[in-house]
Each structure stands twice: as structure tokens, then as C-alpha cells.
């Protein structure tokens, strides 16, 4: 199985997309904050949403690269070394 490297980046601000923090529309990828800014520029919590998206990207990146890849399983049967 190939390694999953990520969801890509927002085409507007360039922040890394994380699960459930992006929207694909007309072939363009937006993070949640950029999409809300595009559709509703008067949103009262826009800066808070942008900070949340950036923090989620940093946290997800740390989780993705800090975990050690374990060995592949040998199979359902007992194995003698």
C-alpha cells in the first residue's frame, strides 16, 4: 500500500488542507477559511476560523510525520523466526 502524503494545499492562501477543512469547487481547492471569506466576507468569526485551520494543519503535519511506520504483518498464521 502506498503512503498517503496529504490532502494538498489551498489554492488561495497555501495552507495545507486537513480532513474536513477544505472544499473543492470548480476544480479549485479552498481551505474552510478562504471559502467562507469568498462566500461571506462579512462573517464575524473569520479570523478565528483562519487561526483554527492553520493550527489544525500544523497539528496534522506533526502527527503525520512523527509516527513510526510499523513492520508489515507476516500473516494470519503463527510465524517462527
C-alpha positions in Angstrom: 0.0 0.0 0.0 1.4 3.4 -0.9 1.9 6.1 1.8 -0.7 8.8 2.0 1.1 12.2 1.9 -1.7 14.7 2.3 -4.7 16.5 1.0 -2.9 19.2 -0.9 -2.8 22.9 -0.3 -5.4 25.7 -0.5 -5.1 27.5 -3.9 -5.7 30.9 -2.3 -3.6 31.1 0.9 -1.4 28.0 0.5 -2.1 26.4 3.9 -2.1 22.6 4.0 -5.6 21.1 3.9 -6.6 18.6 6.6 -9.6 16.2 6.8 -12.9 18.1 6.7 -11.2 21.5 6.4 -11.3 22.0 2.7 -13.8 22.4 -0.2 -13.2 21.5 -3.9 -15.3 23.8 -6.1 -14.9 24.0 -9.9 -11.5 22.3 -9.8 -10.1 24.7 -7.2 -9.3 23.7 -3.7 -10.1 26.1 -0.8 -9.5 25.8 2.9 -12.5 26.5 5.1 -11.4 30.0 5.9 -10.8 31.0 2.3 -14.2 29.5 1.2 -16.0 31.4 4.0 -14.2 34.6 3.0 -15.1 34.1 -0.6 -18.8 33.4 0.1 -19.4 35.6 3.1 -16.7 38.3 3.6 -18.7 39.9 6.5 -18.5 36.7 8.7 -17.9 37.8 12.3 -15.5 34.9 13.2 -13.4 34.9 10.1 -10.1 35.4 11.8 -10.8 32.8 14.4 -11.7 30.3 11.7 -8.5 31.1 9.8 -6.4 30.5 13.0 -8.2 27.2 13.7 -7.5 26.0 10.1 -3.8 26.9 10.4 -3.5 25.2 13.8 -5.2 22.1 12.5 -2.7 22.0 9.6 0.3 22.3 11.9 -1.1 19.6 14.3 -1.9 17.2 11.5 1.5 17.6 9.9 3.2 16.8 13.3 1.0 13.7 13.7 1.7 12.6 10.1 5.5 12.8 10.3 6.1 11.9 14.0 4.6 8.4 13.9 6.9 5.5 13.2 5.9 3.0 10.5 5.5 -0.4 11.9 6.5 -3.6 10.2 4.2 -5.4 7.8 2.2 -8.2 9.2 3.5 -11.7 8.4 0.1 -13.2 8.0 -2.8 -14.8 9.9 -0.7 -17.9 10.8 1.9 -18.1 13.6 5.4 -17.5 12.4 8.6 -18.9 13.7 11.8 -16.8 13.3 
